[in-house]
Amino acid sequence: MEGKTMLTITEVAKRLGCHYMTIYYWVKQGKLPAVQFDKIYRIDEEELKKFLEDRKVVKK
């Protein structure tokens, strides 16, 4: 994990402007990849970017 930026669920929620439980549910459902250290989940910043890119909405 050297050189990777790892974010907490709370940090991701703040960046996305949503409740931390939303991020927690995405992690628990396997929608957003995360690793767990003891009781704390960490999300790789690159994985978050990929997650968001895959879910972009395009206007027609």
WOZIWO-V391284 format. One record per backbone hydrogen bond with DSSP energy under -1.0 kcal/mol. CO is the residue of the C=O (numbers start at 0). NH is the residue of the N-H. If there is no record, write none. Layout:
co: (CO	CO)
nh: (NH	NH)
//
This chain:
co: (0	4	6	7	8	9	10	11	12	12	18	18	19	20	21	22	23	24	25	25	26	34	36	39	41	42	43	44	45	46	47	48	49	52)
nh: (3	44	42	11	12	13	14	15	16	17	21	22	23	24	25	26	27	28	30	31	29	41	39	36	34	6	47	48	49	50	51	52	53	55)
//
